[in-house]
Amino acid sequence: MADALDNVITEITTLMAAMTGINQAPEYPPEGLNDPPMVITYHVRAPFTYSAGITFGLHTIHCDVLLSRSNLPADEAQARPYIIRGLNALAANVTLSDTCSHCLLREVIGPGIFPYAGANYYGVRYVLEVKINHDVEIAA
């Protein structure tokens, strides 16, 4: 069953998959990459805070746009437009639920080299922060 975090990751993946030039955007990070340019979106970490009976999770999500790595000058020229394309895609606004209070783009990393599945890919990483209220039962 999908939770609020799964829904936000799906929404981000859908927005980024619609960018010009993207061949695929798997729902989960695959074991191997075979059809770049592609988008991979995944959960990285979540520090939790408990306050006034509510547990908040500040989840960090990475969204990587990956291209084949072959010739550095050509790779950089191919990756550069994805910075603006990704920003435009994310500006379309991520649909938030009643438990998800914000989705914030914290940082854009790259263009640069990303090691994935035993090979190097060139691309751009978007680092997003999502705040979600988690229903946690506290034992009395």
C-alpha positions in Angstrom: 0.0 0.0 0.0 1.4 3.4 -1.0 2.0 6.0 1.7 2.4 9.8 1.4 6.1 9.4 0.6 5.5 6.9 -2.1 2.9 9.2 -3.7 5.3 12.2 -3.7 8.1 10.1 -5.2 5.7 8.9 -7.9 4.6 12.5 -8.6 8.2 13.7 -8.9 9.1 10.8 -11.2 6.1 11.5 -13.4 6.9 15.2 -13.7 10.6 14.5 -14.5 9.7 11.7 -17.0 7.8 14.1 -19.1 11.0 16.1 -19.9 12.1 16.2 -23.5 14.6 13.5 -24.3 13.9 11.1 -21.4 13.6 7.5 -22.5 12.4 6.0 -19.2 11.8 6.7 -15.6 11.4 3.4 -13.7 9.3 3.4 -10.6 12.1 1.9 -8.5 15.9 2.2 -9.0 16.8 -0.7 -11.3 19.6 -3.2 -10.9 21.0 -2.1 -14.3 20.6 0.9 -16.5 20.0 0.2 -20.2 18.3 3.1 -21.9 19.7 6.6 -20.9 18.7 9.4 -20.8 16.6 8.3 -17.9 15.3 9.5 -14.5 15.8 7.6 -11.3 14.1 8.9 -8.2 14.7 7.4 -4.7 14.5 8.1 -1.0 17.8 8.8 0.7 17.2 9.5 4.4 14.6 10.8 6.9 15.4 12.4 10.3 12.3 12.3 12.4 11.1 14.9 14.9 8.4 14.3 17.5 6.6 17.4 18.7 3.2 18.0 20.3 1.9 14.5 19.6 2.9 14.5 15.9 5.9 12.8 14.3 7.4 14.7 11.3 9.8 13.2 8.8 12.0 15.4 6.8 12.7 13.1 3.9 15.5 13.7 1.4 14.8 12.5 -2.1 17.3 12.3 -5.0 16.1 12.6 -8.5 18.9 11.8 -11.0 18.8 12.5 -14.7 21.4 10.1 -16.2 23.0 10.1 -19.6 25.5 7.8 -21.2 29.2 8.7 -20.3 31.4 8.7 -23.4 33.1 12.0 -24.2 33.3 14.6 -21.4 32.8 17.8 -23.5 29.8 16.2 -25.4 28.4 14.7 -22.2 28.5 18.1 -20.4 26.8 19.8 -23.4 24.1 17.2 -23.5 23.5 17.3 -19.7 23.4 21.1 -19.3 19.9 21.7 -20.7 18.5 19.2 -18.2 19.2 21.7 -15.4 16.6 24.1 -16.7 14.3 21.3 -18.0 14.3 19.7 -14.5 13.6 23.0 -12.8 10.7 23.7 -15.2 9.3 20.2 -14.6 9.5 20.6 -10.8 7.9 24.1 -11.0 4.8 22.4 -12.3 4.2 21.7 -8.6 4.2 18.4 -6.9 0.8 17.4 -5.7 0.8 17.2 -1.9 -1.5 15.3 0.4 -3.0 16.3 3.7 0.0 14.6 5.5 2.7 16.1 3.2 3.1 19.8 4.0 5.9 20.7 1.6 8.2 19.6 -1.1 11.3 21.8 -1.5 14.1 21.7 -4.1 17.2 22.1 -1.9 20.0 21.7 -4.4 20.9 20.9 -8.0 24.2 19.0 -8.3 26.0 18.7 -11.6 26.3 18.3 -14.4 28.7 15.6 -13.3 29.7 12.0 -13.2 27.5 9.6 -11.2 28.6 6.0 -10.5 25.7 3.6 -11.1 25.5 -0.2 -11.4 29.2 -0.7 -12.2 29.4 2.1 -14.7 29.8 5.8 -14.8 27.0 8.0 -16.1 26.9 11.7 -16.7 23.9 13.7 -15.4 22.2 16.1 -13.0 20.9 15.4 -9.5 18.1 17.2 -7.9 18.0 17.0 -4.1 14.5 17.6 -2.7 13.2 17.7 0.9 9.7 16.5 1.7 8.1 17.1 5.1 5.5 14.4 6.0 3.4 14.0 9.2 3.6 10.4 10.2 0.8 8.7 12.2 2.7 6.9 14.9 1.0 5.3 17.9 2.9 5.9 21.1 2.4 3.0 23.6 1.0 4.2 27.0 
